[in-house]
Amino acid sequence: MDGSVDIKLLLSLAAMLVSVVSASVIVKQKLAAVIERLDALQKDYESRLRKLDQRTDHQENMIDLNQAKTAILSDILAPSRLEKTHREVERIIGSVTAVAEKAESNQRRILKIEAMHNGSHPSVNSK
């Protein structure tokens, strides 16, 4: 070869340039499609993570609530507290029984006094 450029070489270079350009266009389109799918996957994963976070928060709140309820019930049903409550109830029942007995005694006394009354009232002369 004498340093000149012939037509075959130009056609070969043009064909290679066209194939490289078309390959880059195809790669660019495919890459755009892959990026779009990755964005969609990312959004899907983010929404799923948000839902999982919400569910986890809800479950943690329910666990805390149940722990608080359990603590309250444990305090209410503690043996020392139950003993104190039963003693108070026993004292109240004793007081109510004493009041009922006193009321019966008073009722009997009232009936006796009423029976003693003859129903007649002498007139009182006022001068």
Residue, then its C-alpha position, 0 to 999 in steps of 0.5 A: m500500500d502506498g499510503s492512499v486510502d481506498i474505498k474499501l477501507l472507507l466502507s469498512l470504517a463507515a460500517m464499523l462506525v455505524s455498528v458502534v453507533s447503533a450498538s451504543v444506541i441499543v445499549k443506551q435504550k436497554l440501560a434506560a429500561v434497566i434503570e427504570r425497572l431499578d427505580a420501580l423496584q426501589k420504590d416497591y422496596e421502600s413502600r414495603l419497608r415503610k409498611l414493615d416499619q409501621r407494623t413493627d411500630h404497632q407491634e412494639n406499641m402493643i407489647d408495651l401496652n400489654q406489659a403495662k396492663t400485666a404490671i397493673l394486674s400483677d399489682i392488683l393481684a399481688p398477695s399482700r394487696l389482696e390480703k389488705t383488701h380482704r381485711e378491709v372488706e372483713r372490717i366493712i362487713g363487721s361494721v355493716t353487721a354491727v349497724a344492722e344489729k343496732a338497727e334491729s335493737n332500736q326497732r325492738r325498743i321502738l316497738k316496746i315503747e309504742a306498745m307501752h303507750n296507751g294511746s290516750h292523752p290526758s288534757v292539760n288544763s292551762k290556767 
